[in-house]
Amino acid sequence: MSRVLGIDVSKRSVSVCLLEQKPDEPRQFYYKYDFKIFRADASGMKGILDLRPDVALIEPTGTNYSKIWVAVLAKNGVDVRMVGHKELRDYRGSHLALPDKDDNADALALACYFFDYKSPRRYLVIRDATISQVRELVLRLHHLNRVQSPIINRIRQDLAWQFPEIALVRSPRSSKGDIPLLWGWLSGQRISKKYDSLYLESVGLGITESVRLHAERLCHLQKEEYLIEDEITKLLKNRKFNAYREVFKDFGFGIRTQALILSQIYPLSNFLDDDGTPIVEFHKSRNNPKKQSKHRLSERKFQKVLGLAPTEESSGDKKKKKVVGNALCRRAFWQWVFTSVEPKKSRNSEISKKLGAIMDKEKTGGKPVRLVRSRISVRACKMLFNQLVKKLNEYDRC
């Protein structure tokens, strides 16, 4: 008999419910059971291990808060499983009729879930260890990028009256990994005769210490970016990613975009049938019952994960579409289209040329540019899925 632990994670503690079988009346059980609360400290870790669980079920909310609990439980031989937000919400309400959402109700629902659903398909796949590292590094890069924007804006606003001649200068990163010349010169870490000469003749009121300190902060942040990118590059050289990276190269994705997409889709087998082929179903067409419509379920799931599959919600006569999935991936595709597909001089691959021709045709037809870019992003996502399936099958045959 399995000892099943339902765990609801909060910022500084967890609420847990230990079951050896599913209660006949979960609602009544909820009011009688003595739920345990463990804090994220040595005493709390010992307390949760003293319960001797065989299986632990957790909702993937607040990854940073649950990470330490997952690591400790897994290290001590506990089978840790993740239950999706939507699945748990539906199960808690429709199957268990538990009261309004609270930590204890979630812990009980998670524990009960195991007894009703044993199939691995009912649980979220826990990421490969290397991919988990890549994902964390990608998110850290995104954080660093977001932190820099307000600092850069502040510097440029101050330079408008301190040294207006360079207030709007774009200072790109060098291929050698050096910090940008403008920020390096302002912070005193790089030498530039050009900026020295301009500063001597500037009409500005003089650079303040505040601007120099901000520039120094930017240099530290960008050095950290270089270190993270180096670490990502090393991780992506793992042989198990070779097939994926070959396809990414055909699309012309940069290292950041490769890491971001890979962190969401690896392994591709999560989207495929047991025999490694895309799942396709045929259903009667809603508009014409005599015909069948083709549903590419694997491709659709792939699109959703990358934030490029709108989901329709209807209520009465009202229908609306919303986009779900990873917003960073959606933005990355949009930026790739904007920089590598839309400009004719940037179309350096067969894929970008093909998509570029379609884009030119739609823009000539008078369609809004934003809509065209969105459509091209979706088309590129579908192409990426099919190319990955093809390439992985080639690797399997070899």
N, C-alpha and C positions, 0 to 999 in steps of 0.2 A: 504494500500500500504506500503510495507516494505522499510525502509531506509537502504540500503546495503552499507557497507564500505569495500572497498578493501584496505588492508594494506600491504605495502612492508617494511620489517624491515631492518634497517642498524644498525651499531654499536652504534651510538649515537642519531639516529633519525628514524622517519618513514615517508614514503611518502604515502598519502592516496587519495582515490577517492570515493566520495559519489554519489550513484545512487539511483533513485527511479524506474527506468525502464532501460532496456538495450537500448543503442543508436542504431539507424538504421545503421549508418555508423561509426563503432568504430574507424577506422583509422583517419577519419576527426575529430571525437570527440577528439581524442588523442591530436591533434595539437591545438585545441581551448580551451580545458578544463583547468581551473586554479587549478592545483594540489596543495594540502596543504602539508607542511612539518612541523612536530612537533618534537621538541627535547625531550629527556628523562629527563625532569625536571617537576616541579610543573605546570609551564605555559603550557607545552606541553600536560600534562595529562588533564588539564582543557579544553584545546582547542579541543582535540579529543572527550571528553565527551559532549562538547557544540554542536557538530554536531548531537547529539541525534540519533545514529545508533540503529537499531533493530537487525541487523545481521552484524557480522564482519568476513571477510575471510582472513586468514593468511597462508602463506607458511611456513612449519616447518623448516626454515633455521636459524641457530644460536640460538639454544634453550635458551641460557643464555640471549641473547639480546631481544628476544620476550617475555620472561616469565613475565616481569613486565607489559607489555601492555596487555597480555592475562589476567593476574590477575586483573588488574584495570577494564577492560571492563566487565569481568565475574561478578565481585563484584557489578557492577552497572547495572546488568540485561541484558547485551548484549549477544546474542547467538553467541558464537565464534566457527568457523568451520575451519578445517585445510584441505588444498588442497595439494595433493602430487606433488613433483617436476616434475615428468614425465608428469602427467596429465595436469599441468599448462603449461608446455613447449609446449606440443602438441596443447593444446587449443589456446594458444596465437598465434601460428604460423598458424595452419591450419584453425581455425574457425574465428579468428579476423584479420589475416594478419597485425598484428601490426609490427612496425619497430623493429630493433635489440633490444635485451633485455636491458632494463634499469629500474630503480626503478619505474618511472611513468607508463610505459607500463605494468609492473607486477601488479601494484595497480589497473589499469583499467581492466586488464584481470581477476583478482580475483573478482572484483565487478561484472563483466559481467557473470562470471562462475555460480553465484548463480541463475541467471534468466534462464539459460539453463539446469541446473541440480539441481533438488530438492531432489532426492532420497538420503537418508543417506548413501547408499553404495558408493556414489561418493566421500565421504569425509573420511579422516583418522579418526580413532577412538581416541578420547582424552582419555589418560590413567586414570584409576582409581586413586584417590588421594593417597591411600596407596602405590600403585605400583609406582607412580611418585616419592614418597619419597625413595622407595627402589632403583629405577633406579639412582637417584641422588647420593645416598650413594655408590652404586656399582661403579659408574664412579669416585667418589672421592677416593675410595680404589685403583682403577686402577691408578689414578694420583699419589697417594702416593707411590705406588709400583714402578712406572716409575721414580719418583724423587730419590728414594733410590739407584737405580743401579749405577749411576755415582759416588755417594758418597762412596759406598762400594768399587768400583773399585779403587778410589783414595786412600782410606785408605790402601788397600792391596798393592798397588804399593809402598806407603811410608813405610809400615811395612817391605817390602822386604829388606830394608837397616837399618831400625830403630830397628826392633824386628823380624828378619826373622823366628824364631822358631814358630810364631803363624800367619804368614802372610797368610797362606792358610787354617787356621782352620775354619771349618764350625760350626757356633754357632746357632742351631735351637731355635725357640721360645719354651717356656715351656708351659705345659698344663694349668698352673695357670694364664697365661697371663702376666708373668714377662718379662721384656725386656731381650733379649739374653745376656748370660753371657759375651761374648767377648766385645760387645759394651758397656755393663754396666760397666765392669772393666776398659776399656780404658777411659771412661768418668768420672770414680770415683763414679759411682752410685751403683756398686755391688762389693762385696769382693770375691776374689778368691786366696786362698793360693797357688794353683797350678801355676797360672800365675805370682804371686809374686815371687815364687821360680825360675821359668824359666827366669824371667826378670833379676834376680840377676846374673845369669850365662850366659846371652845372649851375643852373639858376635856382636849384632847390635850396632848402634851408639847412641841409646837412642830415646825414644818417644818424638816427638815435640808437642808443644801446638796445632799446626794445626790439627794433628791427633786426639787429645783429643776433640777438638771442633767439628770435623766432626762426631766423635762417639756420642757426645752429641746430635747433630742434628738428627742422626739416632734414638736415644732413644726417642726423642720427636715425630718423625714421626711414630714410631712403637706404642707408647702410643696412638696416635691419631687413628691408625688402630684398636687397641683393642676397643676403645670407639665406633667407627663406626660399628664394627662387633657386639658389644653388642646391638646397636640400631637396626641393621638389624635383629638380632635374635628376638628381641621384636616385630618388625613389622610382621615377618613371623609367629608368634604365633597366628595371627588373624585366627579365625575359617574358614573364606572363603578360606584359603589356605590349609586346612587340606588334602583334596583329592590329591592336587598337591604334597604336602610334603611326603605323604605316597608312592607315586610312585617314587619320588626322592630318598627316603630311600632305595627302592628296587634296585636302580641303584648304591647306595653308593656315591651319590654326597655330597660334603662338603657344608658348609653354604654359602660360596662365590659363588660356582657354582649354587646352588639352587636359590639364589637371582638374579644372572645374567640371568638365563634362565627364571625365573618367570617374571622378568621385561620386557621381550620381548614377552611372549606368553599369559599373563593373560589379559582378560579371554579367555579360549580356544574357547568359543562360537564365537569369531571373525573369526575362521577358519572353522566353521561348518555351515550346512544348518539351516533353521529356526526351523526344528524339532530336532536339536541337533545331527544329523548324518553327517558323513564326506561326502563331495560333490564328487561324482564320475561320470564321463561322458564317453560315448563310441563313438568313431569316426572310420571312415574307416581307415584301416591301409595303410600307405604310400607305403609300400613294397608289400602288397597283398590286393587290393581293395575288395576282396571277404571276407576278415576277418575284424573284428573290434578290435581296440586297446583300452585298458582301461586306462583312465587318472584319477589318484587320485589327484584331484585338491586341496583338503584340506591338504592332506599330503605334497604335493609339496610346497604349500604356507608356511606351518609350517617349512619345511626344508629351504626355502629361508630366512625366518625371522632369523633363527639361523645360517645362513651363510653356509649351507651345501647342496646347490642345484646349480650346475653349470648351467649357462645360455649360450646358443649357439648364436653367432652372425655370420651371413654369408654375404658376399659381393662378388658377382660373383662366382668364383671358390674357394675363400678363406673362410674357416670356422675356427672359433676359439671359445674356451670356456673360460668364465670368471666366477669367483665365486662372487656372490653378497650376501648382508646380513651383519649381525653383525659379525665383525672380532673377537671381544672378545669372543663371544659364540663359534665360530669355533675353536679358540685357546683352550678354556676351554674343549671342547670335545676331542680335540687332546691330551691334557695333561691328561685327565681322562683315555683315552685309554692307554697312555704311562705308567701311574702309577698304574691303577687298573685292566686292562685287559691283557696287554702284559706280565707282570711278573706272573708266575704261582702261586707263594706264596701269591699274592694279590687278587686272585679271590675268594672273600668271599661271593658272591651271585650267585643265579641261572643265572642271566642275564650276569654277568661277566664271569661265567664259559662257558656259551653257546657261547658268542662272542669270548672268548679265544680259544675255540676249533676250531672255524672257522678261527681265525687268525693263529693258529698253522698250520692248513692244507694249507692255502694260502702261508705262509712263506716256508713251506716244498716244495711246488710246484715251488719255485724259483722266486716268484714275488717280486719286490722291496719293501723293508720294508716301505718306505714312502707311497707308493701306498696302501699297505695293511692297514696301520693305517688310511689313509683317507677313505678307503672303510668301515672299521669297524666303524668309526665315523658316516658315513652316515647311516649305518645299525642301529646303536644305536639310532640315531635321529628318524628314522622311528618307531623303537620299542617304544621309549618314547611317540611318538604321539599316537600310538594305545593303549598303557597302560593307558595314561591319559584319552582318550575317554572312555575306559572300566570302569575306576575307577569313573569318573564323572557320568556316567550312573548309576552305583551302588548307588552312593550318592543320585541321583535324585529319584531312586526307594524307597530308605529308607525314 
